[in-house]
Amino acid sequence: MANPGWYDEGRPHLWLPYTQMKTAVPPLAVAATNGVTLTLADGRTLVDGIASWWTAAHGYNHPHIIEAVKAQYDVMPHVMFGGLVHAPAAKLATRLANLLPGDLSKVFFAESGSVSVEVAMKMALQYHLNRGERRPKFVHFRKGYHGDTFATMAVCDPTEGMHAKFAGMLANHLIADLPRTAAEAERFADWLKAEAHQVAAVITEPLVQGAGGMIFHGGETLRWLREACDAAGVLLILDEIFTGFGRTGAMFACEAAGIVPEIVTLSKALTGGVCPLSATIATARVYEAFHSDEGSHALMHGPTYMAHAAACAAANASLDLFEQHDRLSQAKAIEAQLKAELEPCHTLPGVKDVRVMGAIGVVELEAGRNLEALKPKFVAEGVWIRPFGNIVYLTPALTIGADDLSKLTGAIFRVLSA
């Protein structure tokens, strides 16, 4: 079937993400979304295994979120947040403060996940500056990923990540391996204490390093980091952009580990995949370093569309759904089904590992497989699965039914078998 006119006219002008435009397979034209399916312009439907980079936690077009956004657009789509505030943002900030553990209660809104991490880094640097110390470095971890903007690129994996081309052009921070044993944790703590005079914060993704390869670690690793930061007098930033809102089986990954960071970043599923929005949430202790009679102690940052009213309405509606439905139990059910149905992939040649945590399923392949060649095969199976690196992964909507999830896991087994 021929592509629609808008596709043929517009595609030459589109620059797609993470894509070599000269050699890439042409993108699929999507006409509509609903629940866990994508409807293509040619009429085919695909079960979405990625939930639009795991944003659509409640599935697409959830009526409660859509109605909330429509109602907000009728009243006030957006108003500048400089000197003005509005009810959707005030309500959302209060709810996030009540949901998060400890005294994570001071909420700064932005539009994207990368910017929320930049804000977190800026907060950490200025926290020490306002207290009379200059600590210009961050500790980050191999296989880590925190975004594509310049400050965030500098705390991604510098060699194995997607930003290696920019080596020598980014700020130089301190990289380490995540401690996975008590002995490694002890060495990390000693090293951090020795470097603490120049370290503003340690930053990591809790429980799952996402874009670095969907690499899991246990809650004990996060507890060791918390202890090391406390002993060294260093802030801890947790990037929950991937892991927040039930993805790992807990509402937030830091809760599963039983720790509280000084700063946490949220985005992705914050609005249920409907609008761009992010939040950087700090503890009262961090906030107090900015709360001063001295004007220069203020956080001088202000995204134009921060606290976008319609996006905040979407986020409030998404939180309603988490309250009204047991999404965490749904994540656990997805986890059990993924474990059972992906396990046979262990027997396939070229499969290195199969692992599952919450609503995340991963089949890791040996190096050398052409994963680009798999993408059209998945489409032929009636599913949307987007492998990267050496992994085939699933991050479906938390609302996905058992039959649709089986369609995804069955497609992975069949395609990898072939």
N, C-alpha and C positions, 0 to 999 in steps of 0.2 A: 504494500500500500504506500502511496506517495506521502511524503511529509507534508504537513500543513504549510500554508503560505508564510505564516509568521516565522516558522522554523527556517525555511530556506532564505528568507530575507534577513533575519536577525542573526543567524549563526555565524556568518563571517565577521560580525562585529563583537562577538562574545569571547572573552578571555576567561577560561575555566580554571578552577583551583587545582593545584598539584598535577598539572596536565601539560605534557609536551604537545602543544596544539598541532604541530606539523604531522606527527605520527599517530596521534591518539585515534582510537575508534570513535566515530561520531557519537555524541551523547544521545540518549533517548529523549524523545519529546513526551513530556508528561502533561496530560490534560486535566486530571483531577486526582484527589486523594480522598480516602474514606476508610476509617477504622485502621486496619493494618495493610491496606492495599493501595497500590498506585495504578491508576488507569492511564495507559499510554494513548497518545493521539490516534494510533491505528486501531484502538479498541481492545488491545490485549490488557490483561490485568496481572500484576505481579504482587506476591506477598513480600512485604518489605521486612527484611531481616536486620536492618540497620536503624530504623526509626529516625531517618534523617539525622545521622550522627547523634543518635540516642536522645534527641530532644523531645520527640513525640511520645512521652511516657504514657499518656492515656490514649494513644492512637490518634489518628488524624481527625480533624473536624469535630472534636468532641463538642456537642451542642452547648454544654454549660459554659465552656470557655468562649466559644464563638459568640454566644448571646451576651456575655459580659463585655467582650470587646466592642460589639456593636453598640451596646448601651453607652459605653464610655465615649465612643466616637461621636454619638449624638450630643453629648454634653460638653466634652472637652478632650480632643485627641491628645493635645500636648500643650504644655506651657513651660516657659523657662524655669529652671529650678534655682536660679540666682535671686535670692530675696523673696521667692514665692515657694509655697508648698501646696500640696493637694491631698485629698483624702485617700486615693488609691495607694500613693507612696507611703503615707503615714501608716495606713493599715498594714501594708506589706512589711514595712520595717518592723513594726510591732510583732507581727506573726513570726517573722524570721528570728527575731531576738528570742521569742518564747520557744521556738522549735530547737534552736541550736543549744548545745550543752554549755555549761558554765556561764560566764558573763560575756559571751560574744553578743554584744548588744548595740554596737554603734555601726550603722549601715550606710555605706556610700554606694550609690547606684551608678552604673555606666551602661553602655550598650552591648559590649562584647566580652567574651571570656578573656581574650588576650589583654584587653584594657583593664579588666578587673585585676589581673595579675600585675600589670604595670603599676596600678594604684597601690596594690599591696606592697610592692617593692619600694615605691616612693614613701609610703607610710613608714616602713621599717627604717629606711635611711633617715628620714626626718625625725622619727622618734628619738634616735640617738643624737642627732644634731641639736634638737630642742633641749636635750639634757646635757649638752656641752661636749659630746663625743663625736668624732668623725669615724664612722665605720663603713667604708665604701664597698665591702665585699659581701657576696652571698655564697653559701654552701649549697650546691645542687648535686644531683646524682646521675650516674651513667644510666642510659636508657630513659632518662626523663624528658618530658615534653611539657611546655607551659604556654605555647603560643607562637605566633609568627611575626609579631612586632619586634622592634629592635631590642628593647630591654628583655623581653621574654626569650628571644632567640639566644641571648647570652647565658640563660640558665637552662637551656636544653642540652642534650648530649652533643658535644661539639664535634665529634668524629663520626658517630654512627647515626646521628639524627639527620633530618632533611636540610639542615642549615650549614653543613660543613663548608660549603662554598664561601661563606662569609667569614671564615677563620681569619683572624688578624684585623677585622673591621669592627668587632664587637667588644664590649667590656669584658675583661678577663676576670672571671670569678674562680672559686675553689670547687673542684669537682671531686666526688668520692663515690665509693660503692655503698649501696644500701647495706647496713649491717644485718646479717641473717643468722648469726650465731652470737652467743654471749661473749665469746672471745673477740669477735669482730666489733661488737658493740662497745666493749671496753677500750679497744684501740681507737675507735672513732671518737669516743668521749674524751680520751686523752689528747688526741689530735685537735679536736674542736676547742678544747680549753686552751691549748697553746696558740691557736689562731684567733681566739675570741676578740682580741683587741682590735681586729680589723673586720670582724664579721657582724653585719647587721642582723642577719636572719638565716636560718636553714629553711629551704623550700623543697617540698616534695608532693607527689601525688599519693594519697593514702590508699593502701591496699592494692591498687592496680596502676601500673605505669601504662597508660593507654596507647598513645601513638608511638611509643617506643617499642611496641610489640605485644601489648596486652600481657604484661609480665606481672605476676601476682607476688605479694609478700604478706606475711602474717601480721596480726595486731601487735605481736611482741616487738617487731621492728619499729613500729610507731612509738611504742612505749619507751624503747631504748632511745629514740631520738628525743622524745620529750624530756627524759632524764638527763641526757647529755646537754640539751639546750639550757635546762634549769641550772645545771652545775656550772656552765660556762657563762651564764648571763646573756644568752643569745635568744632572740625571738624565733618562734616556729610558725611558718606559713604553710597551711595545707591547701593545696589546689584541689578543690572538690568539684571542679567543673564537669568532669566525667563521672565521678563516683557519687555525687549528691543525688538526693531524691530517689532512693530505693534501688539504684542500679546494682549495688553489691549485696543487697539483701537487708541492709539497715538504711534508715532514712539518710544518714550521713555516715561515711566510713569512719570518721573520728569517733563516733559513738560506739561502733563495734570494737574499736581498740581501747575505749575507755579513757581517752585523753581529750584535752582542750587546747587547741593552738591559740596563739595570740591573734592571728589573722587567718580568716578562711575566705576563699573565693568561690562564688557560685555563678553558674550560667546554664547553658544547654537546656536541661529540662525545667528550668525555673518557671518558664511560661507555658510549659506543656508543648513546646515546639511551635507556638503560634506567632510570637513576636520576639525581636532581639531585646535582651535585657541581661544585665549581670549585676552582681552585688559583691562588694568587698566588705566584710564584717570584721570589726576589731573588738578586742576586749576593752573594758572601761579603763584598764591600766594604760593601754596604748593611747586611747583617746585623751586621757588626762595630760599627756605630754604635749598635746596641741591646744588644750583648753587653758588659755592664758590671757593676761592683759597685753601681752606683746603681740602686735599684729603680725610680725614675721613668723610667729609660731603656727599660723594657720596653714592648713593643707591647701596649697594653691593649685587646685585641679578642678576642672569643671567641664565634662563632656556636654556638648550642646544639647543632646537629646537625653541626658541623664534623667532617670526617674520618669521616663516617658509614660504618660498617664494611661494610655491604652495598654501598653505592655504591663504596667503594674496591675491593671485590672485583670489581664490574662493570668498573671502570676497568682493573684488572689484566688481566681477561679480554679486554677490548678491545685492550690493548697486546699481549697474546699473539697476537691475530689480525693485528695489523700486522706482527708478527715472522714469523708463519707464512705469510702471503700477501702478495704484492707489491701492496699497495693503491695505491702511488704509480704503478706502471705502469697500474693500472686507471684512476686519475685521468687519466693522459695519454691513454689510449684514449677515455675519455669526452670529453676536450677535443677530440680530433681529430674525433670524431663530431658533437659540438655545432657545431664550426666548419663542417663540411660541410653539416649538415642545417638549421642556422639561417640560413646565408648567404642562401638565397632570400627570407627575410623583408625583406632590403634593398630588394627590388623593390616591396614593398607600400606603398600610400598611407598616410601618417601615421606611418611608421616613421622614426625619427630616427637610430638607430644599432643595430648588432648587435655584441656583443663577448663574448669567451669567455676565461676564464683557468682552467686546471685543470678541476675539476668544477663550474664556474659558467658558466651561459649566460644572456645578458641580451639582450632586445629592448627598446630604449627607444623610446617613442612620443612624438610631438609632444604638447604640452600641449593639454588640452581633451578628451581621450578619457575616456569613462566606463568605468573599469576594473572597477567593481562589476558592471556589466552583463555582463562577460566571464566571471565566475566560474561561473554556472550553465551557460554554453555549454561550458566546459571539462569540467564534470561530465558533461554530455551526451555528450562525446567519450570518456568513460571514464577521465579523468585528474584528479588533484588538483593544481591550479596556483593559486597565490594571488597575483595581481598586487598591487602597491602603488605609490603615487605615480604615476609615468608609466612604470613598467617591468613587463614580464612576464619572469619569471626562472625558472631551473631550478637547483636544488642537490640533485641526486638522491643516493641512496646510492652509495657507491663500488663496490658490488657489482652495480649494475644491469646487466642484459643488453642487448645491442644492440637487440633487438626492442622491449623495453619503453622504451628511450630513444627509439627512432624513433617510438613511439606518442606520447610527450610532445612531441617536436619537430614531428611532423606535426599534432598538435592545435593547437599554437601557430600554425602557418602557416594552417591551415584557419579557425580562429576569427578571426584577424586579417584574413584575406582577406575574410571575410563582413562 
